[in-house]
Amino acid sequence: MLLQKIFNQETAAWAATISIATFAVSVTVLPLISYLLTPRFDYNGKHVVITGGSSGIGLECAKLYAKEGANVTIVARDAQKLAEACKIVTACAQPNRKVLYASVDTGSSEDAVAKALAPCLKELGDADVLVNCAGTSIFSPFDTTSGAEFERMMRVNLLGSVYPTKVVVQGMKAKRSGRIVFVSSQVAQAAIHGFTAYAASKWALRGLAEVRTALRLFTSLPSPISFRLILSCICVLWLIRHCKWS
């Protein structure tokens, strides 16, 4: 009994250590290695197009690119929010750099996106970087999620990145230079109950980004604090269930 108790305690301790170490590596070491191994890109004077640029991740990206000296075009549906966001990004921009905006539903059609972006591409030149941030989510179990909601998730989260990419990719290929970023989600690695339609659309987006092309493609998998908290709770619950504590 004494040996069994010691064994259980050691097993629990090792399991806890491994869980904590794995989590720590995934959120610190791996992103650092990825950053160090990724070739640097000079954004000064480059044209960066960002969908979903009126708020959230898209707006923060636009501010960062503007600070790096890029000319920035932000894209979203709400023209009023875009105008306000444009002022915010302009305040971050370097001298003699421009910030434009285009109002369009990026998931509507390729023609609509091309028409909306045409004036920006004419003024600032072909895009050097495209960051696909436009997206939305719903919380609904599979059996209560309507077909229309599935279609909306696919239209916004998948086609909303396909159409802008189709519009700018030829210009990138012509000058043999360009970067395209797809902002997916952690649910594209481990789906969560209740996000059936959202997870399906983000898995599809990840698959699109992983297709080999002549261009440099990146997939971003944002991990909100809530997700990390859930992951930590799962580790703790596993330990409680599988290890005997005295």
N, C-alpha and C positions, 0 to 999 in steps of 0.2 A: 504493500500500500504506500509506503514511504517513497519507494522508487517511482511508482506510478504518479504520485503527486508531484515529485520533482520533474519527471518527464513532461507532465502536462503544463507545468509552469514554464519550463524551458521552451516547449513548443509554442506556447502562447506568446512568450517574449520574442522568439525568433519571427513568428508570423507578424507580430506588430511591427517589428523592426523592418522587415521586408516590405510591408505595406507602406509604411511611412517613407522608406527610402525610394521605393518605386514612384510614389506620388511626387516626392521632391525632385527626382531626376526628370520626370515628365514635364514639370512646370518651370524648371530652372536650367538644368544642364543641356537638355536636348534643344530648346530654343536658342541657347547660347552657341552651341556647336553649329546649328543651322545658320545663325547670323555670321559666324566667323568664316564658314565655308562658302557663303554666297558672295559672288563677285560684286564689288561695289559699282554703283551706277551713278553717274553725275547728272543730277536733275536740273542743273542750272540752264535755263533757257529752253528746257524740254516742255512739250505739251502733254499734260496729264489730264485725262478724262476720268471722272469719278461719278458713277451712278449711285443713286441714293445719297447724294451729296448735300442734301438740305438739313440733315440731322444725323445723330448717332455716330456710328463708326465712319460713315462716309464723310461727314462734316469734319471730324477730327483728322482724317487722312488728308483732306483738302488743305487744312490749316498747316499740317506738317510739310506737305509738298510745296506750298506757297513759301514757307520759311526757307526751304531748300533752294529757292530761286526759280521754281517752275512756273510756267504759265498754266493756269488751271481752268478747266471747264467742269462745272458741277451740273448733274442731271437729276431731275426728280419730277414728280407730277405737279405738285402745288407751286404755282408761279410766285405766289406771295411769300411763301416760306423760302423759296429759292432766292428771291431778291434780298431778304434779310440775311440769309446765309452768305450770299455773295459779298455783302458789306463786311461780315465777320472775317471771311477769308481774305478779302482785299486788305484789311488792316494788318494781316500777317505777311503779306506779299513783299518781296524785295522791290527796290526801285526799278522802274521801267518794265515791270512785269504785269501781265493782265490776268484778270479773273472774270470769266464769262459764265453764263448759265443757259441751260436749255430745258424747257418744260415739255415733258413727254412721258407717257406710260411705257417704260422700256419693254414691257411684256405684250404690248398691243400688236406690233408688227415690225418687220425689218424696215419697211418703207417709211413708217412713221418715225422711227428712230433716226433713219438716214436724213429725212427732211428736217428734223429738229436740230441735228448736229451739224448740218451743212454750213450754216453761217459761222459757227465756231471753228470748224476745220478750215474754212476758207481764210479766216482772220489769223488763226494761230498755227496753221499748218497741220499736217497729218499727226495723229496721236502717236506719241512715243511710249506712253504708258496708259493702260486702261485698268481701272480698279472697279470691278463689279461688286458694288455693295448693296444694290437695291434688293430688298427682300421683305418678307413678312411671315408671320407664324400664327397658328391657331392651336388651341388646346382642345382636343376632342378625341375620345376613343374611336377605334376603327368602325364599330357597328353604329355609331351615331354621327359619323362624318359623312356628309352627303357627297354625291359625285361632283356637284358643282364646287364644293370646297376643295376636293382633290384637284380639280381642273384649275382653280384659282391659284393653289399653291404651286402647281407645275408652271403655270403661265408667268407668275411673278418671280418665283425663285429660280426656275430653270431657263425658260425662254427670255426672261428679263435680263439674263446674262448672255444668252445665245445671240440675240439680235444686236446689241451694241458691239459684241465681238465680231460679228459678221461685217458690221459697218466699218470698223477701223482696221481689220486684219489685212486687207489688201494694201493699204497705205504702208503698213509696217513691213509687209513682204517686199514691196517695191524698193524700200530703202534698206532692206535686210537688217532691220533693227527694230526691236519693240519688246515690251513686257506686258503681259496680261495677268491680272490677279483675280481669282475667284474667291469671294468670301463665303465660305460654307459654314459649317457648325460642328460642334462636338457630337451632335446626333448623327453625323455622317460617319462616325467611328463606332459609337455605341448608342443605338436608338433608345429612347425613353418612352415609357407607357404614356399615352395621351397625346403624343406628338406624331401620330401615324402619318398623316399627309405631309406635315412639315419635314419629318425625317426622310420620307421617300423622295421629296424634291431635293433635299440637300445631299442625299446619297447620289442622286442623278447628277447634280452639279459637280460633285467630287469626281465622278466617273468621267465627265466631260473634260475636266481639268487635267486628268491623268493621261489623256490620249496624247501620244507622241506626235509633236509637230516640229517644224523648223523654228518656231518661236519659243521664247522662254516663258513658260506658264507656271503660275504659283497658285497653291490652294491655301487659304487661311482658314483655320478651324478655331474660331474664337471660343474661349472657355470662360463663361461668366462665373462670378463668385458662387452663385447658387449651385451650379453644376459641380464645382469643386467641393462644396459643402456636402452635396448628395453623395459624391464619390467617397468622401471621408466617412460619412455615416454608414455606407455600405460596408466598408472595411471593418469598422467597429462592430457592426451587427454580425458580420461573418465570424469575427473573433469570439464574440459572446456565444454564438451558436455552436461553434466547432471546438472550442477549447474549454476545458474545465478549470475554473478558477477557485482557489481556496482562500 
